[in-house]
């Protein structure tokens, strides 16, 4: 087996890479990841240097891969380790650069160890990729390696090699076979059902019209408006809008129906937009922005339109992004997410392991406490799929 590092996905054929991505996953696609590189959404200026790893057999056939980046900050990761970096700095040590297996600016769980179907010994491929990453990290004296938002099945080979397991909490919706949006509402308590109906009514009474479109449906002028909405959110909150208009124009043409947009208009003018992505089973809410504030429009564009879409399309899950306890009252329940962390410095490895030993039960308790505020009339439990994996 031959392991190789790629400084850009341009050096591998899209068809070859995409054969490793399950369920036409948008964020794992060559189209999405290479567009980030091509339009400078990642790179030296952004602090995300592509450092992808691929594994091939002796005949050159692609067996597996891992999207990886050399990071010079912790921006856009959604698994927060700023305090770890600060502790290193206090001790006169460098936390950056570090290696991260992640989808830039995207807190969505998916495979991080991509495998070709039908290979006789897939675990050997996984082990070879992880060992190569660790050997290179030691050779270059990187402070750490971080696997962010992997699926739970990928944790075991990481933990076997000294990675520390960390839990996070998001809020996801599961389709219970709903016939339509009213069927979903009928499963909620009266208080929560009435609140959602009120919020949707306020949007209608404001004279707002909403329509759902796919990436290829928008012309360049509409995309300029959507990109303006996207940028406005970052400017209002003090963040950096790293995704460029050319990036969105490209993935609109390549991802097409995997890029789902909700546009809100008033008196014939678009005033707000929500950007989501989808694969075969799941809708992923990602970005939102508006040029003026309207009561409850955020909930309608980012949540209710997406829920209706999932029900119509038969999608099983809706992941509307990181954080946001207010999502519980609108049908999204706590779901545990995972990350894994290899720390080179023995003393910091012990300190972080101790921190995680205290943090992990606190995250579980947090999720269970929030579950008590479920809006559903029947009893619900923590997402068993998300919880799966080491305790």
RAGIWO-V436810 format. One record per residue. N is the residue number from 1. SS is DSSP state (~ for helix, > for strand, _ for the rest). OMEGA is omega in whole degrees, -180 to 180 (none if undefined). D_CENTER is the distance of its C-alpha to the mean C-alpha in whole Angstrom. Layout:
BEGIN
N;SS;OMEGA;D_CENTER, N;SS;OMEGA;D_CENTER
END
This chain:
BEGIN
1;_;-178;31, 2;>;179;30, 3;>;-176;27, 4;>;175;26, 5;>;-179;24, 6;>;175;22, 7;_;179;22, 8;_;175;21, 9;~;176;20, 10;~;-176;23, 11;~;178;25, 12;_;-178;23, 13;_;180;24, 14;~;-178;21, 15;~;-179;23, 16;~;179;23, 17;~;-175;19, 18;~;176;18, 19;_;179;20, 20;_;-173;18, 21;_;-178;15, 22;~;170;15, 23;~;-180;15, 24;~;-177;15, 25;_;-173;11, 26;_;-173;11, 27;_;177;8, 28;_;-174;10, 29;_;175;13, 30;~;-178;16, 31;~;-178;16, 32;~;-174;13, 33;~;180;13, 34;~;177;17, 35;~;175;17, 36;~;-179;15, 37;~;-173;18, 38;~;-175;20, 39;_;172;20, 40;_;172;19, 41;_;169;16, 42;_;-177;16, 43;>;-175;19, 44;_;-178;22, 45;_;-179;22, 46;_;-178;18, 47;_;177;18, 48;>;178;16, 49;>;178;19, 50;>;-176;18, 51;_;-173;19, 52;>;-179;18, 53;>;176;20, 54;>;178;22, 55;>;180;24, 56;>;174;27, 57;_;-175;30, 58;_;178;34, 59;_;179;34, 60;_;180;31, 61;_;-179;29, 62;>;-180;25, 63;>;-177;24, 64;>;-179;21, 65;>;175;18, 66;>;173;16, 67;_;-176;14, 68;_;179;15, 69;>;170;15, 70;>;-172;18, 71;>;176;17, 72;_;174;20, 73;_;178;18, 74;_;-177;15, 75;_;174;14, 76;_;-177;10, 77;_;178;9, 78;_;166;9, 79;_;-160;11, 80;_;179;14, 81;_;179;17, 82;~;180;19, 83;~;177;22, 84;~;179;22, 85;~;180;22, 86;~;179;25, 87;~;175;27, 88;~;-178;27, 89;~;180;29, 90;~;180;31, 91;_;179;32, 92;_;-179;33, 93;_;179;30, 94;_;175;27, 95;_;179;24, 96;_;7;23, 97;_;175;22, 98;>;177;20, 99;>;-178;18, 100;>;169;14, 101;>;-173;12, 102;_;167;9, 103;_;-175;7, 104;_;174;8, 105;_;-170;7, 106;_;-178;4, 107;_;-179;3, 108;_;180;2, 109;_;175;6, 110;_;178;8, 111;_;173;11, 112;_;175;12, 113;_;-173;15, 114;>;-174;16, 115;>;173;20, 116;_;-180;22, 117;_;172;24, 118;_;179;27, 119;_;-172;28, 120;_;-175;30, 121;_;-177;29, 122;~;-179;25, 123;~;177;25, 124;~;178;27, 125;~;178;25, 126;~;-178;22, 127;~;-179;24, 128;~;180;25, 129;~;-178;22, 130;~;179;21, 131;~;179;25, 132;~;180;25, 133;~;-180;22, 134;~;179;24, 135;~;179;27, 136;~;178;26, 137;~;177;25, 138;~;-177;28, 139;~;-179;30, 140;~;179;28, 141;_;172;28, 142;_;-177;25, 143;_;-168;24, 144;>;174;21, 145;>;-174;18, 146;>;175;15, 147;>;-172;13, 148;>;179;9, 149;_;172;7, 150;_;171;10, 151;_;-172;12, 152;~;-179;15, 153;~;-179;17, 154;~;-176;16, 155;~;-173;17, 156;~;180;21, 157;~;176;22, 158;~;180;20, 159;~;179;22, 160;_;-178;25, 161;_;171;25, 162;_;176;24, 163;_;177;21, 164;>;-177;20, 165;>;178;18, 166;>;178;16, 167;>;169;15, 168;>;-179;12, 169;>;172;13, 170;>;-179;11, 171;>;-175;12, 172;>;176;12, 173;>;176;15, 174;>;178;17, 175;_;179;19, 176;_;-180;23, 177;_;-177;24, 178;_;178;25, 179;_;-180;28, 180;_;-176;27, 181;~;179;25, 182;~;177;29, 183;~;174;28, 184;~;-180;25, 185;~;-178;27, 186;~;179;30, 187;_;-179;28, 188;>;173;27, 189;_;-177;30, 190;~;-179;32, 191;~;-178;31, 192;~;178;27, 193;~;-179;28, 194;~;180;31, 195;~;179;28, 196;~;179;26, 197;~;178;29, 198;~;-179;30, 199;~;179;27, 200;~;179;27, 201;~;179;31, 202;~;178;30, 203;~;179;28, 204;~;-177;31, 205;~;177;34, 206;_;180;32, 207;_;-179;33, 208;>;176;29, 209;>;-179;28, 210;>;177;25, 211;>;-178;24, 212;>;-176;21, 213;>;173;21, 214;>;-174;20, 215;~;-176;19, 216;~;-177;22, 217;~;-176;24, 218;_;173;24, 219;_;-175;26, 220;~;179;26, 221;~;178;27, 222;~;178;25, 223;~;176;22, 224;~;178;24, 225;~;180;24, 226;~;179;20, 227;~;175;19, 228;~;176;22, 229;~;180;20, 230;~;-179;17, 231;~;-176;19, 232;~;180;21, 233;~;180;18, 234;~;180;18, 235;~;-179;21, 236;~;-176;22, 237;~;178;20, 238;_;179;21, 239;_;-179;18, 240;_;179;18, 241;_;-171;16, 242;_;-177;15, 243;_;-172;15, 244;_;176;18, 245;~;177;20, 246;~;176;21, 247;~;-179;17, 248;~;179;17, 249;~;-179;20, 250;~;-177;20, 251;~;174;17, 252;~;-179;18, 253;~;-175;21, 254;~;179;19, 255;~;175;17, 256;~;-174;19, 257;~;175;18, 258;~;175;15, 259;>;-172;14, 260;>;-178;15, 261;>;170;17, 262;>;178;19, 263;>;177;22, 264;>;180;24, 265;>;177;28, 266;>;-177;31, 267;_;175;34, 268;_;-178;33, 269;>;177;31, 270;>;-176;27, 271;>;-178;26, 272;>;179;22, 273;>;175;19, 274;>;-178;16, 275;>;177;13, 276;>;176;11, 277;>;179;10, 278;>;167;12, 279;_;-176;13, 280;_;-174;16, 281;_;-166;15, 282;>;170;12, 283;>;-178;11, 284;>;175;8, 285;>;-174;9, 286;>;-170;8, 287;>;-178;11, 288;>;174;15, 289;>;-179;18, 290;>;179;22, 291;_;176;25, 292;_;-178;27, 293;_;175;26, 294;_;-177;27, 295;_;173;27, 296;_;-179;24, 297;~;178;23, 298;~;-179;20, 299;~;-179;20, 300;~;-174;21, 301;~;-173;19, 302;~;-175;15, 303;~;-169;16, 304;~;176;20, 305;~;178;20, 306;~;178;16, 307;~;178;18, 308;~;180;21, 309;~;179;19, 310;~;-179;18, 311;~;179;21, 312;~;-175;23, 313;~;-178;21, 314;_;176;21, 315;_;-173;17, 316;_;-175;17, 317;>;172;13, 318;>;178;12, 319;>;-172;9, 320;_;178;9, 321;_;-175;7, 322;_;171;8, 323;_;175;12, 324;_;-180;15, 325;~;179;17, 326;~;-179;19, 327;~;-178;17, 328;~;-176;19, 329;~;-178;22, 330;~;171;20, 331;_;-179;19, 332;_;-174;16, 333;>;179;17, 334;>;176;16, 335;>;-177;13, 336;>;176;13, 337;>;-173;10, 338;>;165;12, 339;>;-179;12, 340;>;-168;15, 341;>;174;18, 342;>;-177;21, 343;>;-175;23, 344;_;-175;26, 345;_;-175;29, 346;~;-179;30, 347;~;178;31, 348;~;176;27, 349;~;179;26, 350;~;-179;29, 351;~;-180;28, 352;~;175;24, 353;~;177;25, 354;~;177;27, 355;~;-178;24, 356;~;177;22, 357;~;177;25, 358;~;-176;25, 359;~;-174;22, 360;~;178;21, 361;~;178;23, 362;~;178;23, 363;~;178;19, 364;~;179;20, 365;~;178;23, 366;~;-179;21, 367;~;-180;19, 368;~;178;22, 369;~;179;24, 370;~;-180;21, 371;~;177;22, 372;_;178;26, 373;_;-180;25, 374;_;178;23, 375;_;-175;25, 376;>;-178;26, 377;_;179;29, 378;_;-176;29, 379;_;177;28, 380;_;179;24, 381;_;176;23, 382;_;-180;19, 383;_;-175;17, 384;~;179;19, 385;~;-178;16, 386;~;-177;14, 387;~;-176;17, 388;_;-180;18, 389;_;-176;19, 390;_;179;21, 391;_;none;22
END
